[in-house]
Amino acid sequence: MDILGLNIQKKKDKSDTRKRSVSESVTLKFILNQRSFDKPTSSSMKPFMESLALFLSCNLTSYTDNRNSEIFCVSVSSLDSVKFLLNYFNEYPLIGDKLYDFKKWEIVYDIMIKKEHFTDKGRLAIRSLIGKL
């Protein structure tokens, strides 16, 4: 997904190869991927994505997708920056699939702010929301 960066780490007990146990955890990251060129206008998206990265106080990265196209990426994971993004994108909404992903991401964020992601019920709600039952 372009917006929802979510990882659910399952609990892992100590073992012969693992000296410590690992608690179950949920991490949330806002990720925005964008093609390097706008298809209709053939103009570069790099200046916009650089400005966005500066605005969000994060780094701009790029990668090549499976169609050999360059993709620009910005990502944010601190809760203060996430709150800023919630306010911003609720005032200036994304469109299309990015809006749909953002709304799901926002629900997960609310679950985490309420600390419900520490409960079995909260983790189940997150898994069902993202389709990972």
C-alpha positions as CSV (number, residue, x, y, z in Angstrom):
1,M,0.0,0.0,0.0
2,D,1.2,3.5,-0.6
3,I,0.1,5.0,2.7
4,L,-0.2,2.4,5.3
5,G,3.1,1.1,6.7
6,L,2.2,-1.3,9.4
7,N,4.1,-4.1,11.0
8,I,2.8,-6.5,13.6
9,Q,5.7,-8.3,15.3
10,K,4.6,-11.7,16.7
11,K,5.7,-12.8,20.2
12,K,8.8,-15.0,20.1
13,D,10.0,-16.9,23.1
14,K,13.6,-17.6,24.1
15,S,15.2,-20.4,22.2
16,D,18.5,-22.0,21.6
17,T,19.3,-19.4,19.0
18,R,17.5,-16.4,20.6
19,K,18.8,-15.2,24.0
20,R,15.8,-12.9,24.7
21,S,12.1,-13.2,24.1
22,V,10.4,-10.7,21.8
23,S,7.2,-9.1,22.9
24,E,4.3,-8.7,20.4
25,S,4.3,-5.2,19.0
26,V,2.7,-3.0,16.5
27,T,4.5,-0.2,14.6
28,L,3.0,2.3,12.3
29,K,4.7,4.4,9.6
30,F,3.2,6.9,7.1
31,I,4.6,6.2,3.7
32,L,3.9,8.1,0.5
33,N,5.2,6.7,-2.8
34,Q,5.0,8.6,-6.0
35,R,6.1,7.8,-9.6
36,S,9.0,9.9,-10.6
37,F,7.1,11.4,-13.6
38,D,3.5,12.5,-13.9
39,K,2.1,10.4,-16.8
40,P,-0.3,13.0,-18.3
41,T,2.2,15.8,-18.3
42,S,5.6,13.9,-18.3
43,S,6.8,16.4,-15.7
44,S,9.2,15.3,-12.9
45,M,7.7,14.8,-9.5
46,K,11.1,15.2,-7.8
47,P,10.7,18.9,-7.0
48,F,7.3,18.3,-5.4
49,M,8.5,15.3,-3.4
50,E,11.7,17.1,-2.3
51,S,9.4,19.9,-1.0
52,L,7.2,17.4,0.7
53,A,10.1,15.7,2.4
54,L,11.4,19.1,3.6
55,F,7.9,20.1,4.8
56,L,7.6,16.7,6.8
57,S,11.2,16.9,8.1
58,C,12.0,13.5,6.6
59,N,14.3,12.1,3.9
60,L,13.3,11.5,0.3
61,T,14.4,8.1,-1.0
62,S,13.9,6.4,-4.3
63,Y,13.7,2.8,-5.6
64,T,13.0,1.0,-8.8
65,D,9.7,-1.0,-8.9
66,N,9.1,-4.3,-10.7
67,R,8.3,-2.4,-14.0
68,N,11.7,-0.7,-13.8
69,S,10.2,2.7,-13.0
70,E,11.7,5.0,-10.4
71,I,9.5,5.7,-7.4
72,F,10.1,8.5,-4.9
73,C,9.2,7.8,-1.2
74,V,8.8,9.8,1.9
75,S,8.1,8.2,5.3
76,V,7.3,9.4,8.8
77,S,7.0,7.3,12.0
78,S,7.3,9.7,15.0
79,L,3.9,10.2,16.7
80,D,4.3,14.0,16.7
81,S,4.8,14.0,12.9
82,V,2.0,11.6,12.5
83,K,-0.4,13.9,14.4
84,F,0.6,16.7,12.1
85,L,-0.1,14.6,9.0
86,L,-3.5,13.6,10.3
87,N,-4.4,17.2,10.6
88,Y,-2.9,18.1,7.3
89,F,-4.5,15.3,5.2
90,N,-7.9,15.8,6.9
91,E,-7.7,19.5,5.8
92,Y,-6.2,18.8,2.4
93,P,-7.4,15.3,1.5
94,L,-5.6,12.8,-0.7
95,I,-7.5,11.3,-3.7
96,G,-8.1,7.8,-4.9
97,D,-6.5,4.8,-3.4
98,K,-4.2,7.0,-1.3
99,L,-7.2,8.5,0.5
100,Y,-8.7,5.0,1.2
101,D,-5.3,3.8,2.6
102,F,-5.0,6.9,4.7
103,K,-8.4,6.4,6.3
104,K,-7.4,2.9,7.3
105,W,-4.1,4.1,8.6
106,E,-5.9,6.8,10.6
107,I,-8.0,4.2,12.3
108,V,-4.9,2.2,13.3
109,Y,-3.3,5.4,14.6
110,D,-6.4,6.0,16.8
111,I,-6.2,2.4,18.1
112,M,-2.5,3.0,19.0
113,I,-3.1,6.4,20.6
114,K,-5.7,4.8,22.9
115,K,-3.1,2.1,23.6
116,E,-5.6,-0.6,22.5
117,H,-2.9,-2.1,20.3
118,F,-1.5,-3.7,23.5
119,T,-4.7,-5.8,23.8
120,D,-5.6,-8.9,21.9
121,K,-8.8,-7.2,20.8
122,G,-6.9,-4.2,19.5
123,R,-4.4,-6.3,17.6
124,L,-7.2,-8.4,16.1
125,A,-9.0,-5.1,15.0
126,I,-5.8,-4.0,13.3
127,R,-5.2,-7.3,11.6
128,S,-8.8,-7.4,10.3
129,L,-8.6,-3.8,9.1
130,I,-5.6,-4.6,7.0
131,G,-6.8,-8.0,5.9
132,K,-4.3,-10.1,7.8
133,L,-6.5,-12.4,9.9
